[in-house]
């Protein structure tokens, strides 16, 4: 279970990335963020952001409608 959930369904990139970046800044090391999106562009954009921030994607799940990333703050 993630410490925080960020629902970015209906938002097109780069909004989910900007929202994620803002949320990660508020978090403490070791906390996890569950990011829910429906924009396929996030499959490329979110990992690129996480690589830059030094945090980690613990899990990525994709179904017909949503993509869920579990991100751990470094």
Beta strands, then each sheet from edge to edge (+ up, - down):
strand 1: 4-7
strand 2: 32-37
strand 3: 56-62
strand 4: 67-72
sheet 1: 1+ 2+ 4- 3+
end
